[in-house]
């Protein structure tokens, strides 16, 4: 199996946190307070720069935004994939 290129792999997962926050009329600061994360860490997730997310963090975000993980994250495959 070829090695995974972390930079390429990281860009394939899209975080739709902005859309969910807008739909819920909630600020990033408010969400950070509700889930117990720093604004800086939540901002890293929102901009798609995070390399990983804990299931407990994902669960807390989904709880506060009343959504499913698939509402928050999306996979964008390459054009060559079928």
Phi and psi restraints in degrees (value plus and minus 20) as a CYANA .aco file:
   2 UNK   PHI     -91.3   -51.3
   2 UNK   PSI     134.0   174.0
   3 UNK   PHI     -85.0   -45.0
   3 UNK   PSI     130.8   170.8
   4 UNK   PHI    -104.7   -64.7
   4 UNK   PSI     111.3   151.3
   5 UNK   PHI    -106.3   -66.3
   5 UNK   PSI      84.4   124.4
   6 UNK   PHI     -77.6   -37.6
   6 UNK   PSI     -57.7   -17.7
   7 UNK   PHI     -84.2   -44.2
   7 UNK   PSI     -64.0   -24.0
   8 UNK   PHI     -88.4   -48.4
   8 UNK   PSI     -65.5   -25.5
   9 UNK   PHI     -82.4   -42.4
   9 UNK   PSI     -59.7   -19.7
  10 UNK   PHI     -83.3   -43.3
  10 UNK   PSI     -49.7    -9.7
  11 UNK   PHI    -101.9   -61.9
  11 UNK   PSI     -30.3     9.7
  12 UNK   PHI    -101.3   -61.3
  12 UNK   PSI     -40.8    -0.8
  13 UNK   PHI    -114.5   -74.5
  13 UNK   PSI     100.1   140.1
  14 UNK   PHI    -121.4   -81.4
  14 UNK   PSI     115.8   155.8
  15 UNK   PHI    -123.2   -83.2
  15 UNK   PSI     102.0   142.0
  16 UNK   PHI    -123.0   -83.0
  16 UNK   PSI      15.1    55.1
  17 UNK   PHI     -84.0   -44.0
  17 UNK   PSI     -59.8   -19.8
  18 UNK   PHI     -77.2   -37.2
  18 UNK   PSI     -66.4   -26.4
  19 UNK   PHI     -82.0   -42.0
  19 UNK   PSI     -63.4   -23.4
  20 UNK   PHI     -86.6   -46.6
  20 UNK   PSI     -61.7   -21.7
  21 UNK   PHI     -82.3   -42.3
  21 UNK   PSI     -63.4   -23.4
  22 UNK   PHI     -82.2   -42.2
  22 UNK   PSI     -65.1   -25.1
  23 UNK   PHI     -83.8   -43.8
  23 UNK   PSI     -52.2   -12.2
  24 UNK   PHI    -112.7   -72.7
  24 UNK   PSI     -20.3    19.7
  25 UNK   PHI      32.3    72.3
  25 UNK   PSI      29.6    69.6
  26 UNK   PHI    -144.3  -104.3
  26 UNK   PSI     124.3   164.3
  27 UNK   PHI    -109.6   -69.6
  27 UNK   PSI     141.3   181.3
  28 UNK   PHI     -83.3   -43.3
  28 UNK   PSI     -57.3   -17.3
  29 UNK   PHI     -82.6   -42.6
  29 UNK   PSI     -63.6   -23.6
  30 UNK   PHI     -83.6   -43.6
  30 UNK   PSI     -63.2   -23.2
  31 UNK   PHI     -83.7   -43.7
  31 UNK   PSI     -62.1   -22.1
  32 UNK   PHI     -78.3   -38.3
  32 UNK   PSI     -63.6   -23.6
  33 UNK   PHI     -85.1   -45.1
  33 UNK   PSI     -60.7   -20.7
  34 UNK   PHI     -88.0   -48.0
  34 UNK   PSI     -56.0   -16.0
  35 UNK   PHI    -118.1   -78.1
  35 UNK   PSI     -24.9    15.1
  36 UNK   PHI      56.1    96.1
  36 UNK   PSI      12.6    52.6
  37 UNK   PHI    -131.6   -91.6
  37 UNK   PSI     137.2   177.2
  38 UNK   PHI     -94.6   -54.6
  38 UNK   PSI     133.1   173.1
  39 UNK   PHI     -80.3   -40.3
  39 UNK   PSI     -57.4   -17.4
  40 UNK   PHI     -82.3   -42.3
  40 UNK   PSI     -65.7   -25.7
  41 UNK   PHI     -87.1   -47.1
  41 UNK   PSI     -59.3   -19.3
  42 UNK   PHI     -87.9   -47.9
  42 UNK   PSI     -54.3   -14.3
  43 UNK   PHI     -85.5   -45.5
  43 UNK   PSI     -58.7   -18.7
  44 UNK   PHI     -81.7   -41.7
  44 UNK   PSI     -60.9   -20.9
  45 UNK   PHI     -86.0   -46.0
  45 UNK   PSI     -66.0   -26.0
  46 UNK   PHI     -79.8   -39.8
  46 UNK   PSI     -58.2   -18.2
  47 UNK   PHI    -102.8   -62.8
  47 UNK   PSI     -22.1    17.9
  48 UNK   PHI      61.0   101.0
  48 UNK   PSI      -5.5    34.5
  49 UNK   PHI    -112.1   -72.1
  49 UNK   PSI     -26.3    13.7
  50 UNK   PHI     -90.8   -50.8
  50 UNK   PSI     121.4   161.4
  51 UNK   PHI    -110.5   -70.5
  51 UNK   PSI     -40.7    -0.7
  52 UNK   PHI    -178.6  -138.6
  52 UNK   PSI     144.5   184.5
  53 UNK   PHI    -163.5  -123.5
  53 UNK   PSI     114.5   154.5
  54 UNK   PHI     -92.4   -52.4
  54 UNK   PSI     126.8   166.8
  55 UNK   PHI     -80.1   -40.1
  55 UNK   PSI     -56.1   -16.1
  56 UNK   PHI     -85.4   -45.4
  56 UNK   PSI     -56.5   -16.5
  57 UNK   PHI     -89.0   -49.0
  57 UNK   PSI     -64.5   -24.5
  58 UNK   PHI     -79.9   -39.9
  58 UNK   PSI     -64.2   -24.2
  59 UNK   PHI     -82.6   -42.6
  59 UNK   PSI     -62.0   -22.0
  60 UNK   PHI     -84.9   -44.9
  60 UNK   PSI     -61.5   -21.5
  61 UNK   PHI     -84.3   -44.3
  61 UNK   PSI     -65.1   -25.1
  62 UNK   PHI     -83.3   -43.3
  62 UNK   PSI     -58.2   -18.2
  63 UNK   PHI     -81.8   -41.8
  63 UNK   PSI     -67.6   -27.6
  64 UNK   PHI     -93.0   -53.0
  64 UNK   PSI     -50.1   -10.1
  65 UNK   PHI    -116.4   -76.4
  65 UNK   PSI     -20.0    20.0
  66 UNK   PHI      31.3    71.3
  66 UNK   PSI      37.5    77.5
  67 UNK   PHI    -161.0  -121.0
  67 UNK   PSI     155.3   195.3
  68 UNK   PHI    -123.0   -83.0
  68 UNK   PSI     136.9   176.9
  69 UNK   PHI     -73.9   -33.9
  69 UNK   PSI     -54.9   -14.9
  70 UNK   PHI     -88.3   -48.3
  70 UNK   PSI     -40.1    -0.1
  71 UNK   PHI     -95.8   -55.8
  71 UNK   PSI     -46.3    -6.3
  72 UNK   PHI    -112.9   -72.9
  72 UNK   PSI     -55.5   -15.5
  73 UNK   PHI    -140.0  -100.0
  73 UNK   PSI     124.2   164.2
  74 UNK   PHI    -158.1  -118.1
  74 UNK   PSI     128.3   168.3
  75 UNK   PHI    -123.9   -83.9
  75 UNK   PSI     106.7   146.7
  76 UNK   PHI    -130.9   -90.9
  76 UNK   PSI      80.1   120.1
  77 UNK   PHI     -93.0   -53.0
  77 UNK   PSI     147.4   187.4
  78 UNK   PHI     -98.0   -58.0
  78 UNK   PSI     141.5   181.5
  79 UNK   PHI     -83.9   -43.9
  79 UNK   PSI     -47.6    -7.6
  80 UNK   PHI     -97.4   -57.4
  80 UNK   PSI     -34.6     5.4
  81 UNK   PHI     -98.9   -58.9
  81 UNK   PSI     126.7   166.7
